[in-house]
Amino acid sequence: MRHNDPVAAVTPEVIAWRHRIHAHPELGFQEHETARFVAAQLRSFGLEVHEGIGGTGVVGVLKSGTGKRAIALRAELDALPVTERTGLAYASTKEGVMHACGHDGHTAMLLGAAKLLSEKPDFDGTVHFVFQPAEENEGGSMRMIEAGLFERFPVEAVYAVHNWPGLPFGTIATRVGAQMAAVDNFELRFTGTGAHVAMPHLGDDPILAAGAFIGAVQRIVSRAVDPQVPLVVSLTQVHGGNVGNIVPGEVWLQGTCRFFDPALSDTCERLIGEIAAGIAAAHGVASKLDYKRGYPPLINTPEAVAVAAAAAASAVGRDQVSTEFSPSLGCEDFAYMVRAAGGSYAWIGAGAVGPGEGLHGNRYVFNDAIVPIVLRYWVDLVEQALPKVSAS
């Protein structure tokens, strides 16, 4: 603990903000109450506030000195369609909606950083505090970019954190290059002619085609792509038929592809389509593929990682900083912001968790003990990224 530590002083207030946000979760692009709360807090700190960016996005602007350099710090506002089972005193008051990923903590901690920096703005330049909607599956960061985020608030880099259950407590991890994967989703239909099970010769069988596809599509991973290149192709839904004695006329499948190399998006779309068409032809049915490109890989830039790693070392000690580790095949729409402006994404170790207690679990609990760590990281990051105000 540092002497007269402002981080320690503000930590209880930040935790109280998090608990308030947690109790009132809102889904993507519906974060009206959360956005109003964020904007009100930012104004109370004396920041210039802009609302309604890309839907419910909020940006707070803090300027100090006369410098023209600027960076952005980002947090997410949205919750998940999960029914909470934590039993917390401040549990969700909205059935079927829960902050099960820690965005309540990310938002509260970024508000805390804004308060700390506004009270002692000894940097020369501008910090933009970006609170984005709809990180979960709906691409809220892209919506903000399309609404002119970086034209209105130009920056040399953008930074974000994410609590990371399972990573040793207090560790801060960021790496040059890919840290999170791209995700593409696809839907596939095999369509033929249904028939009674006692007279299968009067129709064809999309179920057989779907079964053949489920096995054959894995040849993309095992045979069509270099085994040293990470790629996952998974089928997540299969639907066909609703009567026990009728072969259905259609089977619908859904799946996902995850990878770090952006070129694999084209590869997966082409190969999935070719495999489906070939199997359909062999079974006398038709196939239709709807391939949807999702979030790109999150690729941290070297300059931003150097700044983030230095700030992390200042905040938690160099032995608690990791810059060499395996990336995750999870996805994160902060990738759009890094792709547009350069930047760094950091995992904050939240310690061990049990079954159902990890990210997106209905018994997930954000570890409030990381709050002062992240507050210190944010303040130290601004100190590393921007010069100090020149003495007069």
C-alpha positions as a Markdown table, in Angstrom:
| # | Residue | x | y | z |
|---|---|---|---|---|
| 1 | Met | 0.0 | 0.0 | 0.0 |
| 2 | Arg | 1.4 | 3.4 | -1.0 |
| 3 | His | 1.3 | 6.3 | 1.6 |
| 4 | Asn | -1.8 | 8.4 | 1.3 |
| 5 | Asp | -2.8 | 6.2 | -1.6 |
| 6 | Pro | -5.7 | 7.7 | -3.7 |
| 7 | Val | -6.3 | 4.3 | -5.3 |
| 8 | Ala | -7.0 | 2.7 | -1.9 |
| 9 | Ala | -9.2 | 5.7 | -1.0 |
| 10 | Val | -11.4 | 5.4 | -4.1 |
| 11 | Thr | -11.6 | 1.5 | -4.2 |
| 12 | Pro | -14.7 | 1.1 | -1.9 |
| 13 | Glu | -16.6 | 3.6 | -4.1 |
| 14 | Val | -15.7 | 1.8 | -7.3 |
| 15 | Ile | -16.8 | -1.5 | -5.8 |
| 16 | Ala | -20.1 | 0.1 | -4.8 |
| 17 | Trp | -20.5 | 1.3 | -8.4 |
| 18 | Arg | -19.9 | -2.2 | -9.6 |
| 19 | His | -22.5 | -3.7 | -7.3 |
| 20 | Arg | -25.0 | -1.1 | -8.4 |
| 21 | Ile | -24.4 | -1.8 | -12.1 |
| 22 | His | -24.5 | -5.6 | -11.4 |
| 23 | Ala | -27.9 | -5.4 | -9.8 |
| 24 | His | -29.3 | -3.6 | -12.9 |
| 25 | Pro | -27.9 | -5.4 | -15.9 |
| 26 | Glu | -28.9 | -4.5 | -19.5 |
| 27 | Leu | -28.4 | -6.4 | -22.7 |
| 28 | Gly | -26.5 | -5.1 | -25.8 |
| 29 | Phe | -27.8 | -1.8 | -27.2 |
| 30 | Gln | -30.3 | -1.6 | -24.3 |
| 31 | Glu | -27.8 | -0.2 | -21.7 |
| 32 | His | -29.7 | 3.1 | -21.3 |
| 33 | Glu | -29.7 | 3.2 | -17.5 |
| 34 | Thr | -26.1 | 2.1 | -17.3 |
| 35 | Ala | -25.0 | 4.7 | -19.9 |
| 36 | Arg | -26.9 | 7.4 | -18.0 |
| 37 | Phe | -25.1 | 6.4 | -14.8 |
| 38 | Val | -21.7 | 6.5 | -16.5 |
| 39 | Ala | -22.4 | 9.9 | -18.1 |
| 40 | Ala | -23.5 | 11.4 | -14.8 |
| 41 | Gln | -20.4 | 10.1 | -13.0 |
| 42 | Leu | -18.1 | 11.4 | -15.7 |
| 43 | Arg | -19.8 | 14.9 | -15.6 |
| 44 | Ser | -19.4 | 14.9 | -11.8 |
| 45 | Phe | -15.6 | 14.5 | -12.3 |
| 46 | Gly | -15.6 | 17.5 | -14.6 |
| 47 | Leu | -15.1 | 15.6 | -17.9 |
| 48 | Glu | -16.5 | 16.6 | -21.2 |
| 49 | Val | -19.2 | 13.9 | -22.0 |
| 50 | His | -20.6 | 12.7 | -25.3 |
| 51 | Glu | -23.5 | 10.2 | -25.3 |
| 52 | Gly | -25.4 | 8.1 | -27.9 |
| 53 | Ile | -22.3 | 7.1 | -29.9 |
| 54 | Gly | -23.1 | 4.0 | -31.8 |
| 55 | Gly | -26.3 | 3.5 | -29.8 |
| 56 | Thr | -25.7 | 3.7 | -26.1 |
| 57 | Gly | -22.0 | 4.4 | -26.2 |
| 58 | Val | -20.5 | 7.1 | -24.0 |
| 59 | Val | -17.1 | 8.9 | -24.3 |
| 60 | Gly | -15.6 | 11.1 | -21.5 |
| 61 | Val | -12.8 | 13.4 | -22.5 |
| 62 | Leu | -10.2 | 14.5 | -20.0 |
| 63 | Lys | -7.6 | 17.1 | -21.3 |
| 64 | Ser | -4.5 | 18.3 | -19.4 |
| 65 | Gly | -1.8 | 20.6 | -20.5 |
| 66 | Thr | -1.3 | 21.7 | -24.1 |
| 67 | Gly | -0.1 | 18.5 | -25.6 |
| 68 | Lys | -1.8 | 17.1 | -28.8 |
| 69 | Arg | -1.2 | 13.5 | -28.1 |
| 70 | Ala | -4.2 | 11.3 | -27.1 |
| 71 | Ile | -5.0 | 7.7 | -26.0 |
| 72 | Ala | -8.3 | 5.9 | -25.3 |
| 73 | Leu | -9.2 | 3.5 | -22.5 |
| 74 | Arg | -12.2 | 1.3 | -23.1 |
| 75 | Ala | -14.7 | -0.7 | -21.1 |
| 76 | Glu | -18.0 | -2.5 | -22.0 |
| 77 | Leu | -21.5 | -1.8 | -20.7 |
| 78 | Asp | -23.6 | -4.8 | -21.6 |
| 79 | Ala | -24.6 | -7.9 | -19.7 |
| 80 | Leu | -25.6 | -11.4 | -20.9 |
| 81 | Pro | -28.9 | -13.4 | -21.3 |
| 82 | Val | -28.0 | -15.6 | -18.3 |
| 83 | Thr | -30.2 | -16.3 | -15.2 |
| 84 | Glu | -28.0 | -15.5 | -12.2 |
| 85 | Arg | -27.5 | -18.2 | -9.5 |
| 86 | Thr | -24.9 | -16.6 | -7.3 |
| 87 | Gly | -27.1 | -15.7 | -4.3 |
| 88 | Leu | -25.3 | -12.4 | -3.9 |
| 89 | Ala | -27.0 | -9.6 | -1.9 |
| 90 | Tyr | -26.6 | -7.4 | -5.0 |
| 91 | Ala | -27.6 | -10.1 | -7.5 |
| 92 | Ser | -29.4 | -9.2 | -10.8 |
| 93 | Thr | -32.9 | -7.7 | -10.3 |
| 94 | Lys | -33.7 | -8.6 | -13.9 |
| 95 | Glu | -34.7 | -12.3 | -14.5 |
| 96 | Gly | -32.7 | -13.8 | -17.3 |
| 97 | Val | -30.1 | -11.0 | -17.5 |
| 98 | Met | -26.8 | -11.1 | -15.7 |
| 99 | His | -23.4 | -9.5 | -15.7 |
| 100 | Ala | -21.7 | -12.9 | -16.1 |
| 101 | Cys | -18.6 | -11.6 | -17.8 |
| 102 | Gly | -17.4 | -8.8 | -15.6 |
| 103 | His | -18.4 | -5.8 | -17.7 |
| 104 | Asp | -19.9 | -4.2 | -14.6 |
| 105 | Gly | -16.4 | -4.4 | -13.1 |
| 106 | His | -14.7 | -3.1 | -16.2 |
| 107 | Thr | -17.1 | -0.1 | -16.4 |
| 108 | Ala | -16.8 | 0.7 | -12.7 |
| 109 | Met | -13.0 | 0.5 | -12.8 |
| 110 | Leu | -12.7 | 2.8 | -15.8 |
| 111 | Leu | -15.0 | 5.3 | -14.0 |
| 112 | Gly | -12.6 | 5.0 | -11.0 |
| 113 | Ala | -9.6 | 5.7 | -13.3 |
| 114 | Ala | -11.4 | 8.7 | -14.7 |
| 115 | Lys | -12.0 | 10.1 | -11.2 |
| 116 | Leu | -8.4 | 9.5 | -10.1 |
| 117 | Leu | -6.9 | 11.1 | -13.2 |
| 118 | Ser | -9.3 | 14.1 | -13.1 |
| 119 | Glu | -8.2 | 14.8 | -9.5 |
| 120 | Lys | -4.5 | 14.7 | -10.5 |
| 121 | Pro | -4.2 | 15.4 | -14.2 |
| 122 | Asp | -0.4 | 15.6 | -14.4 |
| 123 | Phe | -0.2 | 14.3 | -17.9 |
| 124 | Asp | 0.1 | 16.4 | -21.1 |
| 125 | Gly | -2.5 | 15.4 | -23.6 |
| 126 | Thr | -5.9 | 13.9 | -23.8 |
| 127 | Val | -7.4 | 10.7 | -22.4 |
| 128 | His | -10.7 | 9.5 | -23.9 |
| 129 | Phe | -12.7 | 7.1 | -21.7 |
| 130 | Val | -14.7 | 4.9 | -24.0 |
| 131 | Phe | -17.7 | 3.0 | -22.7 |
| 132 | Gln | -19.0 | 0.8 | -25.5 |
| 133 | Pro | -22.3 | -1.1 | -25.9 |
| 134 | Ala | -23.0 | -4.6 | -27.0 |
| 135 | Glu | -19.6 | -6.3 | -26.8 |
| 136 | Glu | -21.3 | -9.7 | -26.5 |
| 137 | Asn | -21.9 | -11.0 | -30.1 |
| 138 | Glu | -23.4 | -7.7 | -31.5 |
| 139 | Gly | -20.2 | -5.7 | -32.4 |
| 140 | Gly | -20.8 | -2.6 | -30.4 |
| 141 | Ser | -17.3 | -1.4 | -30.9 |
| 142 | Met | -17.7 | -1.5 | -34.7 |
| 143 | Arg | -21.0 | 0.5 | -34.3 |
| 144 | Met | -19.1 | 3.2 | -32.4 |
| 145 | Ile | -16.3 | 3.2 | -35.1 |
| 146 | Glu | -18.9 | 3.5 | -37.8 |
| 147 | Ala | -20.4 | 6.4 | -35.9 |
| 148 | Gly | -17.1 | 8.3 | -36.2 |
| 149 | Leu | -15.5 | 7.3 | -32.9 |
| 150 | Phe | -11.9 | 7.8 | -34.0 |
| 151 | Glu | -12.6 | 10.7 | -36.3 |
| 152 | Arg | -14.2 | 12.6 | -33.4 |
| 153 | Phe | -11.7 | 11.4 | -30.8 |
| 154 | Pro | -8.5 | 10.6 | -32.6 |
| 155 | Val | -5.9 | 8.6 | -30.6 |
| 156 | Glu | -2.5 | 7.0 | -31.1 |
| 157 | Ala | -3.7 | 3.8 | -29.3 |
| 158 | Val | -6.6 | 2.3 | -27.4 |
| 159 | Tyr | -6.3 | 0.1 | -24.4 |
| 160 | Ala | -8.7 | -2.4 | -22.6 |
| 161 | Val | -8.6 | -4.9 | -19.8 |
| 162 | His | -10.6 | -8.0 | -19.1 |
| 163 | Asn | -10.7 | -9.9 | -15.8 |
| 164 | Trp | -9.5 | -13.4 | -16.5 |
| 165 | Pro | -10.6 | -16.2 | -14.1 |
| 166 | Gly | -8.1 | -19.1 | -14.0 |
| 167 | Leu | -5.1 | -16.8 | -14.4 |
| 168 | Pro | -3.1 | -16.4 | -11.2 |
| 169 | Phe | -4.5 | -13.6 | -9.1 |
| 170 | Gly | -2.9 | -10.2 | -9.8 |
| 171 | Thr | -1.1 | -11.3 | -13.0 |
| 172 | Ile | -1.4 | -8.9 | -15.9 |
| 173 | Ala | -0.9 | -10.5 | -19.3 |
| 174 | Thr | -0.6 | -8.9 | -22.7 |
| 175 | Arg | 1.3 | -10.0 | -25.8 |
| 176 | Val | 2.4 | -8.7 | -29.2 |
| 177 | Gly | 0.2 | -10.1 | -31.9 |
| 178 | Ala | -2.9 | -12.2 | -31.6 |
| 179 | Gln | -4.3 | -12.5 | -28.1 |
| 180 | Met | -7.9 | -13.4 | -29.0 |
| 181 | Ala | -9.3 | -15.3 | -32.0 |
| 182 | Ala | -11.5 | -14.4 | -34.9 |
| 183 | Val | -14.9 | -16.0 | -35.0 |
| 184 | Asp | -17.0 | -16.8 | -38.1 |
| 185 | Asn | -20.4 | -18.5 | -37.8 |
| 186 | Phe | -22.3 | -20.5 | -40.4 |
| 187 | Glu | -25.7 | -22.0 | -41.1 |
| 188 | Leu | -26.1 | -24.9 | -43.4 |
| 189 | Arg | -29.3 | -26.5 | -44.8 |
| 190 | Phe | -29.6 | -29.9 | -46.5 |
| 191 | Thr | -32.9 | -30.1 | -48.3 |
| 192 | Gly | -34.5 | -33.0 | -50.0 |
| 193 | Thr | -37.8 | -34.9 | -50.1 |
| 194 | Gly | -39.3 | -36.4 | -46.9 |
| 195 | Ala | -40.7 | -39.9 | -46.8 |
| 196 | His | -42.3 | -42.4 | -44.4 |
| 197 | Val | -39.7 | -44.5 | -42.7 |
| 198 | Ala | -41.3 | -47.7 | -44.1 |
| 199 | Met | -40.9 | -46.3 | -47.7 |
| 200 | Pro | -37.6 | -44.5 | -47.7 |
| 201 | His | -37.2 | -45.2 | -51.5 |
| 202 | Leu | -39.9 | -42.6 | -52.1 |
| 203 | Gly | -37.8 | -39.8 | -50.8 |
| 204 | Asp | -34.2 | -39.0 | -49.9 |
| 205 | Asp | -32.6 | -38.5 | -46.6 |
| 206 | Pro | -31.1 | -35.1 | -45.5 |
| 207 | Ile | -30.3 | -36.6 | -42.1 |
| 208 | Leu | -27.8 | -39.0 | -43.7 |
| 209 | Ala | -26.3 | -36.0 | -45.6 |
| 210 | Ala | -26.0 | -34.0 | -42.4 |
| 211 | Gly | -24.4 | -36.9 | -40.6 |
| 212 | Ala | -21.8 | -37.3 | -43.3 |
| 213 | Phe | -21.1 | -33.6 | -43.3 |
| 214 | Ile | -20.5 | -33.6 | -39.5 |
| 215 | Gly | -17.7 | -36.1 | -39.8 |
| 216 | Ala | -16.3 | -34.8 | -43.1 |
| 217 | Val | -16.1 | -31.1 | -42.1 |
| 218 | Gln | -13.3 | -32.0 | -39.6 |
| 219 | Arg | -11.0 | -32.8 | -42.5 |
| 220 | Ile | -10.6 | -29.0 | -42.7 |
| 221 | Val | -8.7 | -29.0 | -39.4 |
| 222 | Ser | -7.0 | -32.4 | -39.8 |
| 223 | Arg | -6.1 | -32.4 | -43.5 |
| 224 | Ala | -6.6 | -29.0 | -45.2 |
| 225 | Val | -4.8 | -26.6 | -42.9 |
| 226 | Asp | -1.2 | -26.8 | -41.5 |
| 227 | Pro | -1.5 | -28.6 | -38.1 |
| 228 | Gln | 0.7 | -25.9 | -36.6 |
| 229 | Val | -1.9 | -23.2 | -37.4 |
| 230 | Pro | -4.6 | -22.9 | -34.8 |
| 231 | Leu | -8.1 | -23.6 | -36.1 |
| 232 | Val | -11.3 | -24.9 | -34.6 |
| 233 | Val | -14.4 | -25.9 | -36.6 |
| 234 | Ser | -17.3 | -26.9 | -34.4 |
| 235 | Leu | -20.9 | -27.8 | -35.0 |
| 236 | Thr | -23.1 | -26.4 | -32.3 |
| 237 | Gln | -26.7 | -27.1 | -33.4 |
| 238 | Val | -28.4 | -29.8 | -35.6 |
| 239 | His | -32.2 | -29.7 | -36.2 |
| 240 | Gly | -34.3 | -32.0 | -38.4 |
| 241 | Gly | -37.7 | -33.7 | -38.1 |
| 242 | Asn | -40.4 | -33.7 | -35.5 |
| 243 | Val | -42.2 | -37.0 | -36.0 |
| 244 | Gly | -40.8 | -40.4 | -35.1 |
| 245 | Asn | -41.8 | -42.3 | -38.3 |
| 246 | Ile | -41.1 | -39.6 | -41.0 |
| 247 | Val | -37.7 | -38.9 | -42.5 |
| 248 | Pro | -37.6 | -35.1 | -42.7 |
| 249 | Gly | -37.2 | -33.1 | -45.9 |
| 250 | Glu | -34.7 | -30.7 | -44.3 |
| 251 | Val | -31.9 | -30.6 | -41.7 |
| 252 | Trp | -30.5 | -27.4 | -40.4 |
| 253 | Leu | -27.0 | -27.1 | -38.9 |
| 254 | Gln | -25.1 | -24.3 | -37.2 |
| 255 | Gly | -21.4 | -24.0 | -36.5 |
| 256 | Thr | -18.5 | -21.8 | -35.8 |
| 257 | Cys | -14.9 | -21.4 | -37.0 |
| 258 | Arg | -12.2 | -19.8 | -34.8 |
| 259 | Phe | -8.7 | -18.9 | -35.8 |
| 260 | Phe | -5.9 | -16.2 | -35.6 |
| 261 | Asp | -4.9 | -16.0 | -39.2 |
| 262 | Pro | -7.5 | -13.7 | -41.0 |
| 263 | Ala | -6.9 | -15.6 | -44.3 |
| 264 | Leu | -8.6 | -18.7 | -42.8 |
| 265 | Ser | -11.9 | -16.9 | -43.0 |
| 266 | Asp | -11.9 | -17.3 | -46.8 |
| 267 | Thr | -10.5 | -20.8 | -46.5 |
| 268 | Cys | -13.2 | -22.0 | -44.1 |
| 269 | Glu | -16.0 | -20.5 | -46.2 |
| 270 | Arg | -14.7 | -22.1 | -49.4 |
| 271 | Leu | -14.0 | -25.6 | -47.9 |
| 272 | Ile | -17.2 | -25.8 | -45.9 |
| 273 | Gly | -19.2 | -25.0 | -49.0 |
| 274 | Glu | -17.3 | -27.5 | -51.1 |
| 275 | Ile | -17.7 | -30.3 | -48.6 |
| 276 | Ala | -21.4 | -29.6 | -48.2 |
| 277 | Ala | -22.0 | -29.4 | -51.9 |
| 278 | Gly | -20.1 | -32.7 | -52.5 |
| 279 | Ile | -22.0 | -34.5 | -49.8 |
| 280 | Ala | -25.3 | -33.1 | -51.0 |
| 281 | Ala | -24.6 | -34.3 | -54.5 |
| 282 | Ala | -23.6 | -37.8 | -53.3 |
| 283 | His | -26.9 | -38.0 | -51.3 |
| 284 | Gly | -29.2 | -36.6 | -53.9 |
| 285 | Val | -30.1 | -33.5 | -51.8 |
| 286 | Ala | -29.5 | -29.8 | -52.1 |
| 287 | Ser | -27.3 | -27.7 | -49.8 |
| 288 | Lys | -27.3 | -24.0 | -48.9 |
| 289 | Leu | -24.5 | -22.4 | -46.9 |
| 290 | Asp | -24.9 | -19.0 | -45.1 |
| 291 | Tyr | -21.4 | -18.1 | -43.9 |
| 292 | Lys | -21.2 | -15.0 | -41.7 |
| 293 | Arg | -17.9 | -13.3 | -40.9 |
| 294 | Gly | -17.7 | -12.2 | -37.3 |
| 295 | Tyr | -15.2 | -10.5 | -35.1 |
| 296 | Pro | -11.6 | -10.4 | -36.5 |
| 297 | Pro | -8.7 | -11.6 | -34.4 |
| 298 | Leu | -7.5 | -9.2 | -31.7 |
| 299 | Ile | -4.0 | -8.4 | -32.7 |
| 300 | Asn | -2.1 | -6.2 | -30.3 |
| 301 | Thr | 0.4 | -3.7 | -31.7 |
| 302 | Pro | 4.0 | -3.7 | -30.4 |
| 303 | Glu | 4.2 | -0.1 | -29.4 |
| 304 | Ala | 1.0 | -0.3 | -27.3 |
| 305 | Val | 2.1 | -3.6 | -25.7 |
| 306 | Ala | 5.3 | -2.0 | -24.6 |
| 307 | Val | 3.4 | 0.8 | -22.9 |
| 308 | Ala | 1.0 | -1.6 | -21.3 |
| 309 | Ala | 3.7 | -3.9 | -20.1 |
| 310 | Ala | 5.6 | -1.0 | -18.5 |
| 311 | Ala | 2.4 | 0.2 | -16.8 |
| 312 | Ala | 1.7 | -3.4 | -15.6 |
| 313 | Ala | 5.2 | -3.7 | -14.2 |
| 314 | Ser | 4.8 | -0.4 | -12.3 |
| 315 | Ala | 1.4 | -1.5 | -11.0 |
| 316 | Val | 2.0 | -5.1 | -9.9 |
| 317 | Gly | 5.8 | -5.7 | -10.2 |
| 318 | Arg | 7.7 | -7.1 | -13.2 |
| 319 | Asp | 7.4 | -10.7 | -12.0 |
| 320 | Gln | 3.6 | -10.5 | -12.2 |
| 321 | Val | 3.6 | -9.4 | -15.8 |
| 322 | Ser | 3.4 | -11.9 | -18.7 |
| 323 | Thr | 4.1 | -11.1 | -22.3 |
| 324 | Glu | 4.7 | -14.6 | -23.6 |
| 325 | Phe | 1.8 | -17.0 | -23.3 |
| 326 | Ser | -0.7 | -18.8 | -25.5 |
| 327 | Pro | -3.5 | -16.7 | -26.9 |
| 328 | Ser | -7.1 | -17.7 | -26.4 |
| 329 | Leu | -9.5 | -19.0 | -29.1 |
| 330 | Gly | -12.2 | -16.9 | -27.4 |
| 331 | Cys | -13.2 | -13.8 | -29.3 |
| 332 | Glu | -13.5 | -10.1 | -28.3 |
| 333 | Asp | -15.0 | -7.2 | -30.3 |
| 334 | Phe | -12.3 | -4.8 | -29.0 |
| 335 | Ala | -10.5 | -6.4 | -32.0 |
| 336 | Tyr | -12.2 | -3.8 | -34.2 |
| 337 | Met | -10.8 | -0.9 | -32.2 |
| 338 | Val | -7.3 | -2.3 | -32.1 |
| 339 | Arg | -7.5 | -2.9 | -35.9 |
| 340 | Ala | -8.6 | 0.7 | -36.4 |
| 341 | Ala | -6.3 | 2.6 | -34.0 |
| 342 | Gly | -3.7 | 0.2 | -32.7 |
| 343 | Gly | -3.6 | -0.8 | -29.1 |
| 344 | Ser | -3.3 | -3.4 | -26.4 |
| 345 | Tyr | -5.7 | -5.8 | -24.6 |
| 346 | Ala | -4.7 | -7.1 | -21.1 |
| 347 | Trp | -5.9 | -10.0 | -19.1 |
| 348 | Ile | -6.1 | -9.3 | -15.3 |
| 349 | Gly | -5.6 | -12.5 | -13.3 |
| 350 | Ala | -8.7 | -13.1 | -11.1 |
| 351 | Gly | -7.5 | -16.4 | -9.5 |
| 352 | Ala | -8.9 | -19.9 | -9.5 |
| 353 | Val | -12.6 | -20.6 | -10.1 |
| 354 | Gly | -14.9 | -23.6 | -9.8 |
| 355 | Pro | -17.4 | -25.2 | -12.2 |
| 356 | Gly | -20.0 | -22.7 | -13.4 |
| 357 | Glu | -18.0 | -19.9 | -11.8 |
| 358 | Gly | -16.0 | -18.9 | -14.9 |
| 359 | Leu | -16.9 | -16.3 | -17.5 |
| 360 | His | -20.5 | -16.6 | -18.8 |
| 361 | Gly | -21.4 | -19.0 | -16.0 |
| 362 | Asn | -24.5 | -18.4 | -14.0 |
| 363 | Arg | -22.5 | -18.6 | -10.7 |
| 364 | Tyr | -19.7 | -16.3 | -12.0 |
| 365 | Val | -18.7 | -13.7 | -9.4 |
| 366 | Phe | -16.3 | -10.8 | -10.3 |
| 367 | Asn | -13.3 | -10.7 | -8.0 |
| 368 | Asp | -13.5 | -7.3 | -6.4 |
| 369 | Ala | -9.9 | -7.7 | -5.1 |
| 370 | Ile | -8.6 | -6.9 | -8.6 |
| 371 | Val | -10.2 | -3.4 | -8.5 |
| 372 | Pro | -7.2 | -1.6 | -7.0 |
| 373 | Ile | -4.8 | -3.5 | -9.3 |
| 374 | Val | -6.7 | -2.3 | -12.4 |
| 375 | Leu | -7.1 | 1.3 | -11.1 |
| 376 | Arg | -3.3 | 1.5 | -10.5 |
| 377 | Tyr | -2.7 | -0.1 | -13.9 |
| 378 | Trp | -4.9 | 2.5 | -15.7 |
| 379 | Val | -3.2 | 5.5 | -13.9 |
| 380 | Asp | 0.3 | 4.1 | -14.5 |
| 381 | Leu | -0.6 | 3.4 | -18.2 |
| 382 | Val | -1.6 | 7.1 | -18.8 |
| 383 | Glu | 1.7 | 8.0 | -17.1 |
| 384 | Gln | 3.6 | 5.7 | -19.4 |
| 385 | Ala | 1.7 | 6.7 | -22.6 |
| 386 | Leu | 1.6 | 10.5 | -22.3 |
| 387 | Pro | 4.3 | 12.9 | -21.1 |
| 388 | Lys | 4.0 | 14.8 | -17.9 |
| 389 | Val | 2.9 | 18.4 | -17.9 |
| 390 | Ser | 5.9 | 20.6 | -18.2 |
| 391 | Ala | 6.7 | 22.6 | -15.1 |
| 392 | Ser | 6.1 | 26.3 | -15.5 |
